[in-house]
Each structure stands twice: as structure tokens, then as C-alpha cells.
Amino acid sequence: MKRFASFVFLLVIGGIAILLADLSRGVWAQQVSPTISSRHSDQVRSVAFSPNGRQILSGSWDKTIKLWDVRSGRLLRTLQGHKDGVESVVFLPDGQKAVSGSKDATLKVWNLMNGKVIKTLTGHNCCVNSVAVSPDGTLIVSGGGSSFGDKTPKYSDKILRVWDSSSGSLLHSLKGHTSSIMCVAFSPNGEYIASGGGDWDNTVKLWKASTGEYIRTFTGAKNRIEGLTFSPSGKNIIAGAFTEDDFKVWDVKSGSLVTSIREGFAPSCVASFSSDGKYIVLGQLNSLFAIYNASNYKFVQVYGSSKTSNGRNSGIKQDPNSWALSAQFSPDSTLIVSGHMDGKVKLWNVPSGKFLGVFPR
């Protein structure tokens, strides 16, 4: 069959939108008017690429989770079931299921093929701020509490919870943080869990995933931990704290501070490594985020400004109302998806720094 350079998708929904996608290059060709209901109506708190890189999940304070097709930019499905805003979303390794954490104090496991809730996990007494899934898909970890680390029992959960992903049973309740838990992450080999504390705690703690054993605490941050990730090698943990203009890098084995990454864009909130281990994306509490060389932590590229660091036009001007709240590399490390305060989900090209568009397209 003759290969066409491009293909036009026509969405006939009362003439509301026409979607153009360049399938030969796998990127969107032209922005068009989306359906009103297809975009998020509130902050996008979390974004995630599927394991094969073909789909994206976005979780929002509008209480919904949306599943997007990366190639065409179209909305595949909207997941509804949470009674309050969604704070965190992540795919399971099979790519057919997902886990979400919400301000309604629950976690939900979803079947992405039909959009149905498989199970609801309860036990937190307040907002579930962050969820993560082990590399083998057998464990789920969640952390919760007030976003501002309120010390009152009603709002300060303080307990890290580890669940069996298949049965939904609670395996471990890990105590040690003195305030809310803002973010969680598994090490690449699944051996460890890292958790970031809220206001008045301001620490990162390391735990044994299989037993829940406490290992050590990483100190140095002066405010609540907003972004947390392991390096692909598992040797380092990187975390960003609210109102601080740097990211801390710790050695996992010794607990010592390796370095601080400081560029001074704005308060730090997002940290995510590329799967090839070459770059780390660090997000800021404004419309900017940047990538750095993962080997020496030197600045490489800024996204979200009218000019990229090397002078090329990124295709979008800085928008102070579109703070980057979440960002993640695609599995092949060529794309970055970002979630924003104004409800937008944006796609970026890593090598060029070009802005590719807003979902849906």
C-alpha cells in the first residue's frame, strides 16, 4: 500500500473539532479546536507515559483521569470514580491497568481497556498525594496527608502504605515521618522505596520494599519535598523542595549529599530521569522546566520559554498561568509530557526543545 506523508483524522462531533496528525513522523501537524469536555477543567497534578510510550495518563483536580493517544493527540478515555481531585497516576507494567491516588483519601486500580475500577484501596485518613508501582508490578506504595503538612490528626497521615497490587491488601504501614508524605518512588530494581515528607518534616526516607524496614533519612532540604526520583542506576536520589531553587542529590548507600543542582528558575517541584539515563527533567513552580545532563548535572535545555537555551525558538511563550506541576520522559527519551496548573497537558520534543502541542489535538 502506498504510504502517505500524512493522514487526516476527522472527528465529527457536531462539527466541533477537526484533528490533524502527521502519522509519518508520529507528531501532531496542526493545532485545532478541542471539544470543551475533552480537556481537564482544573490543575493537572500528575502525568505518566505508558510502558510502550504510545499512551499518556493525566490526573487532575477536576476528579478525572484521562487517557491520551500520543501519536494522534486524541482523547481515548476519561476515567471517573474519584470523589475529589486526583493527585497521582501511574501505569502498571502491563500497560493495561493504572493506579491513582486522590484527595478523597483512596487509591483506585483501573482497567484501562474498559475504564472500570478494578478495586478501591482505603486506609489513608486524608489526601493520597503520591502513588508508585514496583518495577515488577506486584507492589503499590502510597503516601498521604495535607499538602501543607498540617500536624492535626485529621489532616496529617504520616504513614507510608505498601499494598499488594493483585489482591489490594495492605502489606506494610511504615511510620517515621513527622508530617504528611508528599511523594514516593521505587528504586529501579524494586529493592527500595523512597518517601518525601511535608512541611515540618522536610526529609527523604529510605525503606526496604519487601519488609518495610527503615534504612536511613536524607536531610538538607528546608521545606516540604515536592519532587522525588531515583537515578536509573539506583545509586542516587534526587529531590526538590517547595520554595527552594535547587534540587538535592544524595548517595543512596551512604546517605551523604552529593551535590545540589541550582539554576534559580523558581521553586523546585518535579524530578524525572530519562530511561536511557542521559538526562533528568527538573520542573519549576512556573511554566518553565529544564533538562540536565545526568552524569554531571549540567544544564542542557529549558522548555516553556519563548527561546530555548541555544537560541532556537521553542514555539511557545512563557505563560505565568501555566505552572508545570508534573513532567515525565517517554520510554524512548525523545519526548516529555508535562501537566500544568491551567489544566493543560503539553508535549515536547527533547532534542530540539520544540513545543509539539496541547492535548487533545
Helices and strands as residue ranges (DSSP letters): E 7-9, E 19-22, E 27-30, E 44-49, E 55-60, E 64-69, E 75-80, E 86-91, E 97-102, E 107-111, E 116-121, E 128-133, E 139-144, E 159-164, E 170-175, E 181-186, E 192-197, E 204-208, E 214-218, E 225-230, E 236-241, E 246-251, E 257-262, E 268-273, E 279-284, E 289-293, E 299-303, E 324-329, E 335-340, E 345-349, E 355-358
